[in-house]
Amino acid sequence: MIFTARGPIYKEELGITLGHEHIKWEADEFLANTMYFDKKYPEENMESDRNYIVPVMLDIKARGGKSIVETSPPIGGQNVRLLKMLSEQTDMHIIPCTGWNMTKQLYDVFPDHFEEQLANRWIKDFKEGLDTIDGIVIRPGHIKLLLDKGELSGADKAMLIAAVKASRVTGIPVHCHILEAEMVHEVIQVLDGVNADYNKFLWAHADRDANRETVELAAKKGMWIGIDNIRKGTSAREFELLNDIISLNYSHKVLLSQDYDFHSEGKESLDHHPCTSIFDEFIPYCTANGMSRQEIIRMMTENPANFYDVDMMCNDK
């Protein structure tokens, strides 16, 4: 099953999916915490938010898109009530997340049992739901982490270990933001240390600082690869990395997306927003350079369905 803002669906229902997008990132951490911990949402803003977001989603839908993976972690202000409303209004699936939900400085204050407590919180989010709205228990479909640049910090190592523990219990995958390819080596050391299942781990933003050697290493470990900055004017760069991955016979473990914020882009311009660039620019560029459109659509359909599909047997353990 895949867990969405309207409840669980079968993987065959997911359709063409953008694997890394933001419905609306919230910079105000107090508001973000209020939504996550207290389940109180800014009702007065939701109607205007919908006016900017719905047209963007419908433009994606008009090009064949069926599902969106919401990758704003709780500290980024994920509004699950808004997600449910948008999903119902557009008849598109939205996969919410749990994950990074506090300032990382808390690790320095409470290092004892930090990993266990954090893992328990994320397990609770799955078992009890992020919220129950109109009788629908909205469970997270993945665990979203954001690692800082530079040497892997104690807080980030602890989050990685907590995510592996929570994923092992719930079955939901880990979607991990890594901006520097060099850090992937440190991440692998941590994951190996806890015998992580790489089939449940995604290196998000692999296209930000990718090199073939690191991508090949990640592939050999079984890690999923996120080519998720397919933005306006980036087609040549993104095509080159995807072509490399295909040459490694690894196209079955790639997630493609754009990493746009629908609210901010819609507010800037509903007529000229860039949130359909993957359809309007990237796919035509790929086909013009010898890559099959059918293969790209397959990657956008089968791959996210496989990555986000949860074995319900995990939840009986």
Rosetta silent file (secondary structure, phi, psi, omega in degrees, C-alpha in Angstrom):
SEQUENCE: MIFTARGPIYKEELGITLGHEHIKWEADEFLANTMYFDKKYPEENMESDRNYIVPVMLDIKARGGKSIVETSPPIGGQNVRLLKMLSEQTDMHIIPCTGWNMTKQLYDVFPDHFEEQLANRWIKDFKEGLDTIDGIVIRPGHIKLLLDKGELSGADKAMLIAAVKASRVTGIPVHCHILEAEMVHEVIQVLDGVNADYNKFLWAHADRDANRETVELAAKKGMWIGIDNIRKGTSAREFELLNDIISLNYSHKVLLSQDYDFHSEGKESLDHHPCTSIFDEFIPYCTANGMSRQEIIRMMTENPANFYDVDMMCNDK
SCORE:     score description
SCORE:     0.000 S_00000001
   1 L     0.000  151.303  174.916    0.000    0.000    0.000 S_00000001
   2 E  -117.047  132.330 -173.144    1.000    3.625   -0.566 S_00000001
   3 E   -96.810  121.505 -175.474   -0.127    6.150    2.030 S_00000001
   4 E  -122.878  175.444 -179.488   -1.644    9.370    0.702 S_00000001
   5 L   -68.298  -13.083  175.347   -3.524   12.377    2.035 S_00000001
   6 L  -109.615   14.400  179.668   -6.782   10.607    1.164 S_00000001
   7 E   105.844  178.471 -175.287   -5.774    7.305    2.708 S_00000001
   8 E   -73.022  146.474  176.035   -3.955    4.222    1.417 S_00000001
   9 E  -132.647  163.272  173.005   -4.004    3.204   -2.244 S_00000001
  10 L   -79.521  150.539 -176.744   -2.611    0.295   -4.224 S_00000001
  11 H   -58.163  -30.111  179.882    0.632    0.941   -6.068 S_00000001
  12 H   -67.342  -15.580 -178.806   -1.130    0.420   -9.400 S_00000001
  13 H   -88.829   -9.413 -170.525   -3.234    3.527   -8.662 S_00000001
  14 L   -68.255  -45.410  179.189   -0.302    5.915   -8.275 S_00000001
  15 L    73.659 -165.440 -179.998    0.286    6.747  -11.951 S_00000001
  16 L   -63.581  125.472 -168.331    2.814    9.260  -13.276 S_00000001
  17 E  -127.888  135.143  168.717    4.449   10.752  -10.201 S_00000001
  18 E   -91.155  115.338 -166.704    6.634   13.738   -9.388 S_00000001
  19 E   -85.729    1.111 -179.774    8.850   12.253   -6.695 S_00000001
  20 E  -161.883   93.579  178.912   10.070   15.411   -4.920 S_00000001
  21 E  -139.512  169.703  177.480    7.969   18.578   -4.749 S_00000001
  22 E  -126.457  124.084  176.314    6.717   21.048   -2.138 S_00000001
  23 L   -69.785  -51.512  174.374    3.085   22.080   -1.924 S_00000001
  24 L  -159.379  112.247  176.611    3.892   25.000    0.373 S_00000001
  25 L   -79.871  132.910  179.480    7.055   25.386    2.435 S_00000001
  26 L  -108.284  114.686 -177.959    6.468   27.247    5.705 S_00000001
  27 L   -76.769  -20.461 -178.894    9.474   29.252    6.930 S_00000001
  28 L   -80.751  103.292 -176.433    7.822   30.048   10.274 S_00000001
  29 H   -67.467  -28.979  176.551    8.938   27.140   12.491 S_00000001
  30 H   -63.557  -45.872  177.503    6.500   28.119   15.262 S_00000001
  31 H   -64.587  -41.223  178.776    3.595   27.760   12.837 S_00000001
  32 H   -59.438  -44.357  179.520    5.112   24.567   11.459 S_00000001
  33 H   -67.179  -34.450  177.746    5.341   23.087   14.956 S_00000001
  34 H   -63.108  -40.719  178.709    1.793   24.169   15.733 S_00000001
  35 H   -68.432  -41.346 -174.889    0.527   22.241   12.703 S_00000001
  36 H   -76.915  -51.195 -174.299    2.605   19.168   13.433 S_00000001
  37 H   -83.719  -38.645 -175.384    2.415   18.852   17.221 S_00000001
  38 L   -99.168  -11.198 -179.068   -0.919   20.566   17.978 S_00000001
  39 L    57.198   41.542  175.319   -2.713   19.751   14.705 S_00000001
  40 L  -114.606  127.079 -172.544   -3.892   23.347   14.404 S_00000001
  41 L  -117.111  147.936 -179.185   -3.896   24.784   10.892 S_00000001
  42 L   -74.973   80.111 -175.158   -4.152   28.393    9.649 S_00000001
  43 H   -55.673  -33.864 -175.654   -7.693   28.049    8.302 S_00000001
  44 H   -67.065  -20.286 -178.940   -7.814   31.738    7.336 S_00000001
  45 H   -98.558  -13.451 -168.911   -5.002   31.233    4.797 S_00000001
  46 H   -68.613  -32.419  179.554   -6.034   27.944    3.282 S_00000001
  47 H   -67.789  -45.129  177.959   -8.533   29.313    0.771 S_00000001
  48 H   -67.039  -35.315  176.183   -6.044   31.758   -0.709 S_00000001
  49 H   -59.887  -44.494 -179.897   -3.391   29.032   -0.663 S_00000001
  50 H   -61.223  -36.278 -178.367   -5.657   26.782   -2.700 S_00000001
  51 H   -63.041  -29.462  177.274   -6.197   29.525   -5.262 S_00000001
  52 H   -86.937  -32.974 -171.553   -2.459   29.528   -6.013 S_00000001
  53 H   -88.098  -40.911 -175.857   -1.809   25.791   -5.736 S_00000001
  54 H   -57.704  -47.491  179.267   -4.788   24.143   -7.450 S_00000001
  55 H   -59.296  -36.023  177.992   -4.126   25.675  -10.914 S_00000001
  56 H   -64.157  -45.898  179.969   -0.507   24.500  -10.732 S_00000001
  57 H   -64.494  -38.742  179.538   -1.577   20.976   -9.851 S_00000001
  58 H   -68.170  -31.892  175.157   -4.205   20.941  -12.590 S_00000001
  59 H   -65.219  -40.022  176.341   -1.576   22.018  -15.134 S_00000001
  60 H   -64.632  -43.642  179.879    0.525   19.031  -14.063 S_00000001
  61 H   -61.864  -38.997 -179.213   -2.519   16.784  -14.271 S_00000001
  62 H   -62.957  -21.755  179.067   -3.312   18.043  -17.784 S_00000001
  63 L   -96.933    6.956  175.494    0.094   16.738  -18.875 S_00000001
  64 L   108.709   -7.788 -179.809   -0.550   13.301  -17.442 S_00000001
  65 L   -66.488  139.590 -178.812    0.652   13.726  -13.856 S_00000001
  66 L  -120.275  -28.652 -172.758   -1.351   11.796  -11.300 S_00000001
  67 E  -139.858  152.054  179.689    0.605   11.983   -8.025 S_00000001
  68 E  -129.397  131.990  172.050    2.847   14.330   -6.039 S_00000001
  69 E   -94.680  114.866  178.965    5.306   13.395   -3.315 S_00000001
  70 E   -81.565  117.312 -175.074    5.244   16.152   -0.695 S_00000001
  71 L  -112.743   23.256  171.576    8.782   16.479    0.669 S_00000001
  72 L   -85.926  111.774 -179.994    8.315   19.305    3.157 S_00000001
  73 L   -68.645  171.864 -178.619    9.142   17.663    6.510 S_00000001
  74 H   -52.175  -36.893 -179.746    7.168   18.690    9.606 S_00000001
  75 H   -70.796  -14.058  175.713    9.632   21.486   10.380 S_00000001
  76 H   -92.665    6.470  170.426    8.895   22.805    6.870 S_00000001
  77 L    84.791   39.118  179.399    5.244   23.286    7.693 S_00000001
  78 L   -66.856  117.622 -179.324    3.420   20.380    6.097 S_00000001
  79 L   -99.915   96.123 -173.385   -0.315   21.194    6.360 S_00000001
  80 H   -70.335  -26.209  175.248   -2.022   17.815    6.076 S_00000001
  81 H   -65.885  -43.015  177.430   -5.509   19.338    6.142 S_00000001
  82 H   -64.485  -41.376  179.355   -4.590   21.447    3.127 S_00000001
  83 H   -58.694  -43.826  179.535   -3.037   18.410    1.415 S_00000001
  84 H   -63.162  -43.661  179.541   -6.268   16.454    1.799 S_00000001
  85 H   -62.008  -45.123 -179.724   -8.341   19.344    0.434 S_00000001
  86 H   -63.993  -42.635 -179.720   -6.042   19.795   -2.564 S_00000001
  87 H   -61.195  -41.859  179.640   -6.004   16.086   -3.281 S_00000001
  88 H   -68.968  -41.666 -176.335   -9.802   15.936   -3.264 S_00000001
  89 H   -68.869  -35.134 -176.735  -10.248   19.069   -5.377 S_00000001
  90 H   -98.258  -11.327 -172.835   -7.770   18.002   -8.076 S_00000001
  91 L    54.895   46.532  173.661   -8.291   14.226   -7.817 S_00000001
  92 L  -122.549  148.460  178.061   -4.536   13.776   -7.548 S_00000001
  93 E   -83.488  139.597  174.256   -2.681   11.692   -4.990 S_00000001
  94 E  -126.284  125.740  179.839   -0.375   13.460   -2.524 S_00000001
  95 E   -99.232  109.329  179.240    2.068   11.417   -0.427 S_00000001
  96 L   -81.397  177.126 -177.628    2.791   13.214    2.887 S_00000001
  97 E  -140.482  162.879  159.457    5.763   12.579    5.145 S_00000001
  98 E  -111.991 -174.115 -179.223    7.066   12.572    8.656 S_00000001
  99 E   138.248 -145.464 -174.327   10.702   13.250    9.448 S_00000001
 100 L   -50.014  114.818 -169.694   12.818   16.180   10.553 S_00000001
 101 L  -134.217   15.974 -179.980   10.574   17.812   13.138 S_00000001
 102 L  -158.276  161.269  175.968   12.730   19.871   15.506 S_00000001
 103 L   -64.349  136.124 -174.132   15.677   22.227   15.601 S_00000001
 104 L   -67.997  -15.955  178.132   18.848   20.154   15.387 S_00000001
 105 L   -65.253  -18.914  178.057   20.367   21.979   18.378 S_00000001
 106 H   -61.781  -26.292  177.842   18.115   19.841   20.574 S_00000001
 107 H   -61.248  -37.753 -179.646   20.533   16.999   19.932 S_00000001
 108 H   -69.284  -26.242 -179.057   23.209   18.905   21.856 S_00000001
 109 H   -87.069  -38.648 -175.219   20.831   19.341   24.803 S_00000001
 110 L  -126.567   64.062 -177.318   19.316   15.852   24.832 S_00000001
 111 L   -73.050  -26.119 -177.518   21.848   13.445   23.275 S_00000001
 112 L   -70.177  127.461  178.174   20.912   10.504   25.512 S_00000001
 113 L    62.090   17.950 -177.135   18.397    8.173   23.832 S_00000001
 114 H   -58.065  -48.735 -177.496   17.949   10.777   21.075 S_00000001
 115 H   -60.956  -44.439 -178.069   17.805    8.192   18.273 S_00000001
 116 H   -64.463  -44.708 -178.950   15.347    5.982   20.119 S_00000001
 117 H   -65.419  -40.872 -179.928   13.017    8.830   21.039 S_00000001
 118 H   -66.815  -44.856  177.532   13.053   10.262   17.532 S_00000001
 119 H   -59.601  -42.111 -179.547   12.419    6.871   15.956 S_00000001
 120 H   -62.536  -36.592  178.571    9.544    6.291   18.372 S_00000001
 121 H   -64.452  -44.171 -178.243    7.998    9.617   17.379 S_00000001
 122 H   -69.787  -34.133  174.912    8.108    8.765   13.693 S_00000001
 123 H   -64.755  -41.354  177.417    6.711    5.283   14.356 S_00000001
 124 H   -62.105  -41.630  178.317    3.878    6.912   16.296 S_00000001
 125 H   -56.443  -38.424 -179.891    3.221    9.278   13.376 S_00000001
 126 H   -75.366  -48.331 -173.633    2.706    6.240   11.174 S_00000001
 127 H   -69.097  -37.420 -178.617    0.745    4.050   13.553 S_00000001
 128 H   -98.576  -17.364 -178.240   -1.563    6.801   14.828 S_00000001
 129 L    95.046  150.946  174.007   -1.435    9.062   11.787 S_00000001
 130 L   -66.707  -30.965  174.647   -0.238   12.632   11.326 S_00000001
 131 E  -171.086  163.575  172.236   -3.876   13.580   11.892 S_00000001
 132 E  -118.006  117.219 -174.986   -7.364   12.179   11.421 S_00000001
 133 E  -126.722  125.261 -179.246   -9.517   14.405    9.220 S_00000001
 134 L    53.573   37.745  177.710  -13.097   13.616    8.208 S_00000001
 135 L    81.092   -1.235  179.933  -12.585   10.088    9.472 S_00000001
 136 E   -99.555  121.618  174.131   -9.464    9.533    7.340 S_00000001
 137 E   -81.199  115.222 -176.593   -6.284    8.636    9.198 S_00000001
 138 E   -94.554  105.585 -179.182   -3.546   10.418    7.259 S_00000001
 139 L   -99.144  147.993  176.716   -0.355    8.410    7.597 S_00000001
 140 L   -69.974  143.781  177.617    3.041    9.483    6.281 S_00000001
 141 L   -95.999   -6.463  178.692    4.259    7.673    3.181 S_00000001
 142 E  -164.556  167.655  177.485    7.934    8.339    3.858 S_00000001
 143 E  -109.136  118.673 -175.546   10.449    9.765    6.318 S_00000001
 144 E  -102.941  123.690  176.771   12.045   12.987    5.067 S_00000001
 145 E  -116.902  147.711  172.949   15.508   14.019    6.285 S_00000001
 146 E  -124.521  111.426  178.765   17.558   17.085    5.386 S_00000001
 147 L   -91.104  140.174  178.885   21.283   16.737    5.989 S_00000001
 148 L   -75.992  164.168  176.825   23.417   19.854    6.329 S_00000001
 149 L   -75.107  163.617  178.568   26.474   20.488    4.166 S_00000001
 150 L    87.957 -162.707 -179.717   29.963   19.654    5.316 S_00000001
 151 L   -62.639  139.294 -177.484   31.029   16.900    7.674 S_00000001
 152 L   -61.222  121.944 -175.554   28.131   14.788    8.872 S_00000001
 153 L   -79.620  165.886  175.916   27.035   16.184   12.249 S_00000001
 154 H   -61.161  -40.116  179.455   26.097   14.214   15.332 S_00000001
 155 H   -64.009  -41.983 -178.824   22.480   15.310   14.924 S_00000001
 156 H   -69.766  -37.970  175.608   22.374   14.174   11.314 S_00000001
 157 H   -61.226  -42.811 -179.822   23.968   10.816   12.145 S_00000001
 158 H   -64.433  -40.442  178.312   21.381   10.346   14.882 S_00000001
 159 H   -63.611  -40.907  178.181   18.532   11.231   12.501 S_00000001
 160 H   -59.661  -46.646 -179.001   19.801    8.717    9.960 S_00000001
 161 H   -65.374  -41.878  178.244   19.907    5.957   12.559 S_00000001
 162 H   -61.824  -40.635 -179.586   16.466    6.919   13.898 S_00000001
 163 H   -64.649  -40.579  177.795   15.035    6.885   10.377 S_00000001
 164 H   -62.243  -43.601  179.344   16.417    3.405    9.715 S_00000001
 165 H   -62.095  -44.740 -179.090   14.872    2.166   12.966 S_00000001
 166 H   -67.575  -39.869  178.428   11.504    3.736   12.163 S_00000001
 167 H   -63.424  -38.628 -178.650   11.560    2.460    8.581 S_00000001
 168 H   -63.390  -35.665 -178.956   12.343   -1.050    9.799 S_00000001
 169 H   -79.897  -43.540 -172.442    9.239   -1.035   12.019 S_00000001
 170 H   -90.820  -29.061 -175.317    6.789    0.764    9.727 S_00000001
 171 L    90.498   -7.598 -179.680    8.011   -0.239    6.270 S_00000001
 172 L   -79.563  146.644 -175.137    7.935    3.336    4.962 S_00000001
 173 L   -81.022  167.941  179.182   11.066    4.456    3.065 S_00000001
 174 E  -106.483  125.741 -178.542   13.588    7.163    3.934 S_00000001
 175 E  -111.208  102.892 -166.775   13.835   10.148    1.575 S_00000001
 176 E  -113.846  118.041  179.088   17.145   11.839    2.418 S_00000001
 177 E   -75.918  111.303  178.712   18.248   15.274    1.150 S_00000001
 178 L  -129.360  114.733 -173.309   22.032   15.117    0.498 S_00000001
 179 L   -91.291  -19.047 -176.653   23.520   18.082   -1.364 S_00000001
 180 L  -118.431  126.009 -177.312   27.181   17.024   -1.511 S_00000001
 181 H   -59.616  -35.199 -179.044   28.283   13.821   -3.190 S_00000001
 182 H   -58.824  -33.859 -178.286   31.216   13.466   -0.784 S_00000001
 183 H   -66.815  -23.818 -179.788   28.768   13.132    2.109 S_00000001
 184 H   -56.589  -35.547  179.036   27.263   10.016    0.541 S_00000001
 185 H   -63.789  -41.668  177.035   30.362    8.098    1.663 S_00000001
 186 H   -66.822  -40.672  179.147   29.771    9.152    5.287 S_00000001
 187 H   -60.953  -42.919  179.619   26.077    8.320    5.016 S_00000001
 188 H   -61.749  -38.434  177.544   26.915    4.843    3.751 S_00000001
 189 H   -60.502  -42.877  179.144   29.203    4.299    6.760 S_00000001
 190 H   -66.378  -45.166 -177.778   26.349    5.165    9.112 S_00000001
 191 H   -65.336  -40.914  177.228   23.838    3.028    7.227 S_00000001
 192 H   -62.198  -34.954 -178.025   26.196    0.067    7.082 S_00000001
 193 H   -65.682  -21.804  178.497   26.720    0.405   10.839 S_00000001
 194 L  -115.436   16.109  176.667   23.031   -0.266   11.490 S_00000001
 195 L    53.886   48.948 -177.413   22.585   -2.806    8.690 S_00000001
 196 L   -68.643  152.668  174.071   20.166   -0.548    6.832 S_00000001
 197 L   -89.508  105.200 -177.255   18.013   -1.768    3.956 S_00000001
 198 H   -66.288  -19.301  176.715   19.219    0.341    1.025 S_00000001
 199 H   -68.110  -11.012  179.113   16.107   -0.580   -0.912 S_00000001
 200 H  -110.708   18.864 -174.885   14.321    1.741    1.533 S_00000001
 201 E  -131.388  128.199  179.699   16.731    4.670    1.173 S_00000001
 202 E  -114.255  128.201  169.407   16.738    7.472   -1.408 S_00000001
 203 E   -84.906   96.571  178.263   19.593    9.906   -2.055 S_00000001
 204 E   -77.595  146.263 -179.698   17.544   12.991   -2.885 S_00000001
 205 L    68.059   32.465  177.331   19.206   15.739   -4.960 S_00000001
 206 L   -61.199  -20.733 -178.603   21.834   13.428   -6.422 S_00000001
 207 L   -84.926   -4.949  179.300   21.884   15.795   -9.399 S_00000001
 208 L   -73.291  -40.657 -176.582   23.055   18.781   -7.326 S_00000001
 209 L  -143.859   54.191 -172.630   26.622   17.514   -6.907 S_00000001
 210 L   -87.257  145.149  164.296   26.697   14.263   -8.826 S_00000001
 211 L  -140.388  151.750 -171.285   29.652   12.424  -10.169 S_00000001
 212 H   -58.682  -38.396 -176.804   29.574    9.075  -11.865 S_00000001
 213 H   -63.239  -44.771 -179.244   31.814    7.357   -9.305 S_00000001
 214 H   -69.598  -40.328  177.056   29.627    8.291   -6.336 S_00000001
 215 H   -61.747  -41.077  179.428   26.421    7.479   -8.198 S_00000001
 216 H   -65.721  -39.714  176.243   27.874    4.117   -9.157 S_00000001
 217 H   -60.533  -46.800  179.223   28.855    3.458   -5.540 S_00000001
 218 H   -60.818  -40.770  179.725   25.335    4.308   -4.371 S_00000001
 219 H   -63.836  -41.444 -179.852   23.879    2.071   -7.049 S_00000001
 220 H   -64.864  -30.607  176.638   26.069   -0.841   -6.019 S_00000001
 221 H   -75.472  -17.772 -178.824   24.844   -0.464   -2.447 S_00000001
 222 L    97.547    9.256 -178.937   21.257   -0.595   -3.726 S_00000001
 223 L   -70.820  145.230  172.420   20.399    3.020   -2.864 S_00000001
 224 E   -78.838  151.939 -175.803   17.687    4.850   -4.809 S_00000001
 225 E  -119.220  125.318  178.205   18.803    7.924   -6.777 S_00000001
 226 E  -100.212  111.835  168.395   16.832   11.167   -6.945 S_00000001
 227 E   -98.922   90.470 -164.689   17.218   13.267  -10.077 S_00000001
 228 L  -129.483   18.889  171.451   14.854   15.858   -8.728 S_00000001
 229 L  -115.890   42.170  179.487   16.068   19.299   -9.796 S_00000001
 230 L   -78.579   83.980 -174.959   14.716   19.014  -13.332 S_00000001
 231 L  -108.144  175.573  179.762   13.920   22.688  -13.619 S_00000001
 232 L   -57.375  125.181  176.921   13.489   25.149  -16.428 S_00000001
 233 L    85.508    7.675 -176.996   16.699   25.341  -18.445 S_00000001
 234 L  -109.768    6.673 -169.440   18.402   22.306  -16.840 S_00000001
 235 H   -57.399  -41.784 -177.487   17.501   19.583  -19.327 S_00000001
 236 H   -62.447  -45.205  179.820   20.991   19.045  -20.766 S_00000001
 237 H   -64.132  -46.533 -177.123   22.597   18.567  -17.341 S_00000001
 238 H   -68.666  -35.621  177.621   19.853   16.303  -16.022 S_00000001
 239 H   -62.114  -41.929 -178.148   19.805   14.253  -19.222 S_00000001
 240 H   -60.631  -44.707  179.301   23.530   13.573  -18.921 S_00000001
 241 H   -66.994  -44.537  179.728   23.186   12.163  -15.391 S_00000001
 242 H   -61.432  -39.296  178.608   20.133   10.108  -16.275 S_00000001
 243 H   -63.011  -39.040  176.392   21.943    8.732  -19.308 S_00000001
 244 H   -61.418  -44.068 -177.973   24.862    7.715  -17.055 S_00000001
 245 H   -66.253  -38.286  176.880   22.496    5.923  -14.708 S_00000001
 246 H   -63.673  -37.857  179.291   20.825    4.126  -17.586 S_00000001
 247 H   -66.353  -21.231  175.951   24.265    3.001  -18.778 S_00000001
 248 L   -87.279    5.143 -176.705   24.751    1.436  -15.333 S_00000001
 249 L    59.085   41.008 -174.655   21.530   -0.551  -15.880 S_00000001
 250 L  -123.470   18.625 -176.351   20.061    1.280  -12.910 S_00000001
 251 H   -67.433  -14.513 -178.844   17.096    3.126  -14.386 S_00000001
 252 H   -78.532   -5.447 -179.961   14.714    1.027  -12.296 S_00000001
 253 H  -127.783   40.847  177.748   15.797    2.858   -9.111 S_00000001
 254 E  -116.712  136.377  171.393   15.623    6.514  -10.177 S_00000001
 255 E  -111.732  131.477 -177.256   13.014    9.045   -9.072 S_00000001
 256 E  -108.327  137.733  178.046   12.474   12.065  -11.322 S_00000001
 257 L  -168.216 -169.496 -170.799   11.110   15.400  -10.175 S_00000001
 258 L  -124.134  -26.156 -178.711   11.591   19.198  -10.067 S_00000001
 259 L    62.130   46.923  173.894   11.710   20.348   -6.415 S_00000001
 260 L   -97.451  157.553  170.720    9.443   23.352   -6.928 S_00000001
 261 E  -101.043  108.696 -172.923    7.292   25.070   -4.306 S_00000001
 262 H   -61.882  -39.687 -178.009    3.852   25.150   -5.891 S_00000001
 263 H   -64.579  -49.067 -177.130    2.505   27.922   -3.673 S_00000001
 264 H   -66.828  -38.490  179.697    5.376   30.338   -4.234 S_00000001
 265 H   -69.793  -39.452  177.672    5.531   29.622   -7.972 S_00000001
 266 H   -67.372  -37.150  178.410    1.761   29.974   -8.357 S_00000001
 267 H   -67.454  -33.716  177.616    1.761   33.207   -6.392 S_00000001
 268 H   -67.908  -44.637  179.191    4.503   34.544   -8.651 S_00000001
 269 L  -168.717  119.609  176.182    2.594   33.656  -11.815 S_00000001
 270 L   -81.870  -20.191 -178.646   -0.206   31.233  -12.554 S_00000001
 271 L   -88.042  -27.250 -173.847    0.196   31.780  -16.297 S_00000001
 272 L  -130.517   29.319  179.071    3.954   31.287  -16.558 S_00000001
 273 L   -68.859  155.745 -175.569    4.953   29.102  -13.597 S_00000001
 274 L   -95.299    9.840 -168.151    7.733   26.540  -14.269 S_00000001
 275 L   -76.048    4.282  172.884    6.141   23.570  -12.456 S_00000001
 276 L  -115.614   17.658 -175.664    5.485   21.618  -15.656 S_00000001
 277 H   -59.447  -33.980 -178.697    9.070   21.907  -16.939 S_00000001
 278 H   -62.758  -32.964  178.384    9.665   18.173  -16.666 S_00000001
 279 H   -85.520  -40.814 -172.006    6.877   17.609  -19.177 S_00000001
 280 H   -81.685  -30.216 -175.962    7.352   20.692  -21.351 S_00000001
 281 H  -117.676  -51.983 -170.920   11.168   20.766  -21.624 S_00000001
 282 H   -66.349  -50.946 -178.485   12.909   17.744  -20.148 S_00000001
 283 H   -62.377  -45.078  175.362   10.984   14.905  -21.761 S_00000001
 284 H   -60.028  -38.735  178.248   11.088   16.530  -25.243 S_00000001
 285 H   -62.268  -44.570 -179.793   14.847   17.146  -24.805 S_00000001
 286 H   -61.957  -45.452 -178.335   15.395   13.514  -23.870 S_00000001
 287 H   -66.909  -34.563  178.608   13.419   12.178  -26.796 S_00000001
 288 H   -68.466  -20.008 -179.750   15.236   14.531  -29.180 S_00000001
 289 L  -109.078   24.899  168.850   18.506   13.042  -27.912 S_00000001
 290 L    92.237    4.574  178.789   17.556    9.432  -28.378 S_00000001
 291 L   -94.719  136.818 -176.404   15.939    8.509  -25.077 S_00000001
 292 L   -70.975  129.718  175.196   12.573    6.812  -25.265 S_00000001
 293 H   -61.863  -38.407  179.947    9.615    8.810  -23.939 S_00000001
 294 H   -60.431  -37.747  179.306    8.006    5.542  -22.965 S_00000001
 295 H   -68.291  -39.071  178.224   11.025    4.697  -20.796 S_00000001
 296 H   -65.067  -44.630  178.094   10.874    8.058  -19.004 S_00000001
 297 H   -61.990  -37.291  177.486    7.150    7.643  -18.335 S_00000001
 298 H   -61.768  -44.691  179.858    7.875    4.143  -17.046 S_00000001
 299 H   -62.469  -34.952 -178.576   10.453    5.558  -14.631 S_00000001
 300 H   -80.718   -8.821 -178.298    7.958    8.170  -13.432 S_00000001
 301 H  -109.808  -59.190 -174.891    5.279    5.542  -12.918 S_00000001
 302 H   -72.758  -40.534 -174.317    6.780    2.224  -11.847 S_00000001
 303 H   -63.121  -53.086  178.105    9.748    3.515   -9.843 S_00000001
 304 H   -63.813  -32.389  177.187    7.887    5.699   -7.315 S_00000001
 305 H   -62.170  -38.228  178.873    5.206    3.024   -7.042 S_00000001
 306 H   -74.073  -40.684 -176.765    7.882    0.537   -6.044 S_00000001
 307 H   -68.485  -42.997 -174.649    9.761    2.896   -3.706 S_00000001
 308 H   -89.631   -1.955  178.774    6.737    4.161   -1.775 S_00000001
 309 L   -73.422  128.890 -175.430    4.938    0.808   -1.641 S_00000001
 310 L  -108.907  128.447  175.080    4.813   -0.421    1.972 S_00000001
 311 L   -75.918  111.592 -175.436    4.758   -4.072    2.933 S_00000001
 312 H   -65.055  -17.242  177.669    1.942   -4.181    5.480 S_00000001
 313 H   -63.183  -28.006  179.553    3.581   -7.189    7.131 S_00000001
 314 H   -59.843  -34.892 -172.521    6.146   -4.774    8.605 S_00000001
 315 H   -80.906   -2.974  177.222    3.413   -3.130   10.657 S_00000001
 316 H   -95.971   -4.574 -176.912    2.440   -6.384   12.332 S_00000001
 317 L   -77.829    0.000    0.000    5.871   -6.835   13.921 S_00000001
